[in-house]
Amino acid sequence: MSHRPQPLPRSHYPRYDTITTRWMDNDAYGHVNNVVYYSFFDTAVNRWLIAAGALDPHAGDVIGLVVETQCRYFAPLSFPQRVEAGLRVAHIGRSSVRYELGLFAEGEPLTAAAGHFVHVYVDRATRRPVALPPALVAALQPLVLPA
């Protein structure tokens, strides 16, 4: 018997960011297109890292490349709507981080979508993996919750 994934509660995520849907996010079926959810994930992570001083996307020596991603959909989102993106860190490795994200319709108790992605941090010039910089590790610590 397979276990069917279930939506997650707000308590699963220690950090939230609000993202407003745009007209162009909707598809022909009247809801946010599935690929846009990945953009929301990327926005939530990078806003946090930039605000925490752990990422300089234009001039930093170290950048994160997405090497794995997944999303599970539970309820539709649409335009116009405010989406609350929950963020947590599930694993910090030597050169990689697994982020877990949940997208909630504003005020809703359970995720409309939940997923993850893995960043491998690399040298901007060589694109070779590097150890996570101390400022990045410090920015990630508040996002780590018990499994």
Secondary structure as the mmCIF struct_conf table of DSSP 4:
data_model
#
loop_
_struct_conf.conf_type_id
_struct_conf.id
_struct_conf.beg_label_comp_id
_struct_conf.beg_label_asym_id
_struct_conf.beg_label_seq_id
_struct_conf.end_label_comp_id
_struct_conf.end_label_asym_id
_struct_conf.end_label_seq_id
HELX_LH_PP_P HELX_LH_PP_P1 SER A 2 PRO A 5
STRN STRN1 PRO A 9 PRO A 9
HELX_RH_3T_P HELX_RH_3T_P1 ARG A 10 HIS A 12
BEND BEND1 PRO A 14 PRO A 14
STRN STRN2 ARG A 15 THR A 20
HELX_RH_3T_P HELX_RH_3T_P2 TRP A 23 ASP A 25
STRN STRN3 ASN A 26 ASN A 26
TURN_TY1_P TURN_TY1_P1 ALA A 28 TYR A 29
BEND BEND2 GLY A 30 HIS A 31
STRN STRN4 VAL A 32 VAL A 32
HELX_RH_AL_P HELX_RH_AL_P1 ASN A 34 ALA A 51
TURN_TY1_P TURN_TY1_P2 ALA A 52 GLY A 53
TURN_TY1_P TURN_TY1_P3 PRO A 57 ALA A 59
BEND BEND3 ASP A 61 ASP A 61
STRN STRN5 VAL A 62 TYR A 73
BEND BEND4 ALA A 75 ALA A 75
BEND BEND5 PHE A 79 PRO A 80
STRN STRN6 ARG A 82 ILE A 92
BEND BEND6 ARG A 94 SER A 95
STRN STRN7 SER A 96 ALA A 105
TURN_TY1_P TURN_TY1_P4 GLU A 106 GLY A 107
BEND BEND7 PRO A 109 PRO A 109
STRN STRN8 LEU A 110 LEU A 110
BEND BEND8 ALA A 112 ALA A 112
STRN STRN9 ALA A 113 ASP A 123
TURN_TY1_P TURN_TY1_P5 ARG A 124 THR A 126
STRN STRN10 PRO A 129 PRO A 129
HELX_LH_PP_P HELX_LH_PP_P2 ALA A 131 PRO A 133
HELX_RH_AL_P HELX_RH_AL_P2 PRO A 134 LEU A 140
HELX_RH_3T_P HELX_RH_3T_P3 GLN A 141 LEU A 143
STRN STRN11 VAL A 144 VAL A 144
#
